[in-house]
């Protein structure tokens, strides 16, 4: 049986002017090894972002991150840490999820208008672990932020790249 390990997320990719926040659950094994968000070669995140924001998906990681920052997009994970074997969200041990500090994040990045959840685990963990605490922060106006669930960019989510790009474009650029 594989050993259960506590894994820890990365700091956010963000500029003070960020208006959109894309949230994953927590990095997978290859991302942790590379110390990069969405490092798995079959994960569609960087292809989708390159398509939406007009940059080359083959740029070095730091350049891709800079392109997102320049576009007003922040990237982070809901979970600061958890216990998990492998990369699948379904393998996260119940009761081991520790969320990132979103009260501090939203104070630091006050222009966020949209939070997009990259898959179901990110949305579920945010709603269960983060939102109740944020509602207690009277100095944060969470009503001004739109929340939207996006199709997961994970290769485990069986949807074509074209359909993922279309769904992300519609969800992120729809003003409703």
C-alpha positions as CSV (number, residue, x, y, z in Angstrom):
1,X,0.0,0.0,0.0
2,X,1.3,3.5,-0.9
3,X,2.3,5.8,1.9
4,X,-0.1,8.7,2.6
5,X,1.8,12.0,2.4
6,X,0.9,15.5,3.5
7,X,1.3,17.7,0.4
8,X,1.4,21.5,0.3
9,X,0.3,23.9,-2.3
10,X,2.2,26.8,-3.9
11,X,1.9,30.5,-3.4
12,X,-0.5,32.2,-5.8
13,X,0.4,33.5,-9.2
14,X,-1.1,37.0,-8.9
15,X,-0.6,40.7,-9.3
16,X,-2.3,43.4,-7.2
17,X,-4.5,44.3,-10.2
18,X,-5.8,40.7,-10.7
19,X,-9.5,40.6,-11.5
20,X,-10.0,36.8,-12.0
21,X,-8.9,34.0,-9.8
22,X,-8.7,30.5,-11.1
23,X,-8.7,27.9,-8.3
24,X,-7.6,24.3,-8.5
25,X,-7.9,21.9,-5.6
26,X,-4.1,21.2,-4.9
27,X,-1.2,20.3,-7.2
28,X,-0.8,16.8,-8.6
29,X,2.4,14.8,-8.2
30,X,4.1,16.1,-11.4
31,X,3.3,19.7,-10.5
32,X,4.7,19.2,-7.1
33,X,7.9,17.7,-8.5
34,X,8.2,20.5,-11.0
35,X,7.2,23.2,-8.5
36,X,4.8,24.5,-11.2
37,X,1.0,24.8,-11.5
38,X,-0.5,22.4,-14.0
39,X,2.8,20.7,-15.0
40,X,1.2,17.4,-16.1
41,X,1.7,17.4,-19.9
42,X,-1.9,16.2,-20.5
43,X,-3.5,18.8,-18.3
44,X,-5.2,21.3,-20.6
45,X,-4.8,24.3,-18.3
46,X,-2.0,26.1,-20.2
47,X,-3.4,25.2,-23.6
48,X,-6.8,26.8,-22.5
49,X,-5.1,29.9,-21.1
50,X,-2.9,30.3,-24.2
51,X,-6.0,30.0,-26.4
52,X,-8.0,32.5,-24.3
53,X,-5.3,35.1,-23.8
54,X,-3.3,34.7,-27.0
55,X,0.1,33.5,-25.9
56,X,2.3,30.5,-26.8
57,X,1.6,27.5,-24.5
58,X,5.2,26.4,-25.1
59,X,6.7,29.5,-23.4
60,X,8.8,28.8,-20.3
61,X,6.7,28.5,-17.1
62,X,7.7,31.9,-15.8
63,X,6.7,33.5,-19.0
64,X,3.3,31.8,-19.1
65,X,2.7,32.9,-15.5
66,X,3.7,36.5,-16.5
67,X,1.2,36.4,-19.3
68,X,-1.6,35.4,-16.9
69,X,-0.6,38.2,-14.5
70,X,-0.5,40.7,-17.4
71,X,-4.0,39.5,-18.3
72,X,-5.4,40.1,-14.8
73,X,-5.6,36.4,-14.0
74,X,-4.5,34.9,-10.7
75,X,-4.0,31.2,-10.1
76,X,-4.1,29.4,-6.7
77,X,-5.4,26.4,-5.0
78,X,-8.2,26.1,-2.5
79,X,-6.2,23.7,-0.3
80,X,-3.0,24.7,1.5
81,X,-2.4,21.1,2.3
82,X,-4.0,17.7,2.6
83,X,-3.1,14.0,2.8
84,X,-3.2,12.2,-0.5
85,X,-1.6,9.3,-2.4
86,X,-1.1,10.1,-6.1
87,X,-2.7,13.0,-7.9
88,X,-6.4,12.3,-7.9
89,X,-8.7,14.5,-5.9
90,X,-10.7,11.4,-5.0
91,X,-7.6,10.1,-3.2
92,X,-7.6,13.1,-0.7
93,X,-8.0,11.7,2.8
94,X,-11.2,12.8,4.5
95,X,-10.6,15.2,7.3
96,X,-7.1,16.2,6.0
97,X,-8.1,19.3,4.0
98,X,-6.6,22.6,5.2
99,X,-7.6,25.6,3.2
100,X,-5.5,28.5,2.1
101,X,-6.0,31.9,3.8
102,X,-8.6,33.5,1.5
103,X,-9.5,36.4,3.8
104,X,-5.9,37.5,3.5
105,X,-5.9,36.8,-0.3
106,X,-9.0,38.9,-1.0
107,X,-7.6,41.7,1.2
108,X,-4.3,41.6,-0.7
109,X,-6.0,41.3,-4.2
110,X,-9.1,43.5,-3.7
111,X,-10.0,43.7,-7.4
112,X,-11.0,40.1,-7.9
113,X,-14.5,40.0,-9.5
114,X,-14.7,36.4,-10.6
115,X,-13.6,33.1,-9.1
116,X,-13.5,30.2,-11.4
117,X,-13.2,26.7,-9.9
118,X,-11.1,24.3,-12.0
119,X,-13.2,21.3,-11.3
120,X,-15.6,19.9,-8.7
121,X,-13.2,19.3,-5.8
122,X,-12.0,23.0,-5.9
123,X,-15.6,24.2,-5.7
124,X,-16.7,21.7,-3.0
125,X,-13.7,22.4,-0.8
126,X,-14.1,26.2,-1.2
127,X,-17.8,26.1,-0.3
128,X,-17.3,23.8,2.7
129,X,-14.0,25.1,4.1
130,X,-13.6,28.7,3.0
131,X,-16.9,30.4,2.3
132,X,-18.3,30.0,5.9
133,X,-15.2,31.8,7.2
134,X,-15.3,34.5,4.5
135,X,-19.0,35.3,5.4
136,X,-17.7,36.1,8.9
137,X,-15.3,38.7,7.5
138,X,-17.4,41.9,7.6
139,X,-14.7,43.9,5.8
140,X,-14.9,41.7,2.7
141,X,-17.7,42.1,0.2
142,X,-18.1,38.6,-1.2
143,X,-21.4,39.7,-2.9
144,X,-19.4,41.6,-5.6
145,X,-17.6,38.4,-6.7
146,X,-19.1,36.0,-9.2
147,X,-18.3,32.3,-8.7
148,X,-18.4,29.8,-11.6
149,X,-17.5,26.1,-11.9
150,X,-15.4,25.3,-14.9
151,X,-14.8,21.9,-16.5
152,X,-11.7,20.4,-15.0
153,X,-8.5,20.7,-17.1
154,X,-7.3,17.4,-15.7
155,X,-6.7,14.6,-18.2
156,X,-9.0,12.5,-15.9
157,X,-11.9,14.8,-17.0
158,X,-12.9,13.2,-20.4
159,X,-14.0,16.2,-22.4
160,X,-12.3,17.4,-25.6
161,X,-9.9,20.3,-25.5
162,X,-12.2,22.2,-27.9
163,X,-15.2,21.7,-25.6
164,X,-13.1,22.7,-22.5
165,X,-11.9,25.9,-24.2
166,X,-15.5,26.8,-25.3
167,X,-16.8,26.2,-21.8
168,X,-14.1,28.2,-20.2
169,X,-14.5,31.1,-22.6
170,X,-18.3,31.2,-22.1
171,X,-18.0,31.0,-18.3
172,X,-15.2,33.5,-17.9
173,X,-16.2,36.1,-20.4
174,X,-20.0,35.9,-19.8
175,X,-20.9,39.1,-17.9
176,X,-24.1,37.8,-16.2
